Amino acid sequence: MSSQSPFVKTRKPGERIFCFLMIVGSVYLFWQAYAIAGFSSFSSPGAFPLAASATMVLASCITFLNTLKLPAAENVRFVYHCFPPIVAIVMALILIYSVVLESLGFVLSSFAFLFVSIQFLYRRNVLTTLAISLLAMVIVYIIFRLIFQVVLPEGIVPEREILSSIKSLWR
């Protein structure tokens, strides 16, 4: 029997760039950790962040060097392996949501985002998607706006007036 496995490890598209970016990020975190207290002592406030970020720099350098040694994978394209179309579409939906959030308000933009996203990803009956979106919005609104009293973008829905009308019914 041969000691070699039939599976040969290959480098996937984008793996070198990702490993290099990990080194850059680790060095940045090391620099930030050094800015806390420098190398003053083992009990200084920056000692643990320095040790953790130094470990990250070392590990990312080793990973990068090992990645450089691997042969490139065949018949694998970056777009379909690392950034499939479904991810691009969901990212576009998130971008649109973040742009219209302030103008439309939390309730309308979040409901539209949930409805379109769930319909796109779940691909079921429109009424089912509508029910799931509505239920999720009611739960999120109750938790964040009413219980935790987080101020959410109001937009074109007059939330304050609606809430004050509802509160006046209880008095």
Phi, psi and omega in degrees: 000147180270145179276350179276140178275152179289344181271122178257124180289132181236163179269124180280159179299135178085356184291320178296315181296318179298315180296321177296319178294329175294322177295313180300315179295321179293319178295321177298316179295324176297317179298317178295321178293322178295327181292342181293306182210005181069205178261040188295313178196170179288340181257011180286160181300334182266004184295311181292314176301324177296316180295317181295315181289328175295321176297320178296318179298313181297312181296319181290327176294317178297316179297319180296316179296319177295324179293323179296332182282339185284144174286151180291144177289145180263148176058033176235122180256146183302315186299317183274336181273313186258334185221069182294159183304326181296324178293318179297320180293316179294322176297321177295320177297319178295320178297314178298318178301314182292331179285319185269355183302314183290320184281318180276333183098165184295314187297306183291314183292322179291320178296315179296317178299313180298315182299310182295317181295313180295319179297320180291317185274323185274325177053052177245192180301144181298323179294323176296315178297319178298316180295316180296315181296316181295316179297316179297318180295319179297315180296313180298317181295316180297315182294308188276319186274317186269317182279304182274350178054044176283133179280117181254153178302127185279314179068221186271351177271122181283076184299315183300317180293321179295315180295321179292325177294319179293318179294326179291336177292333183273352181268000000 
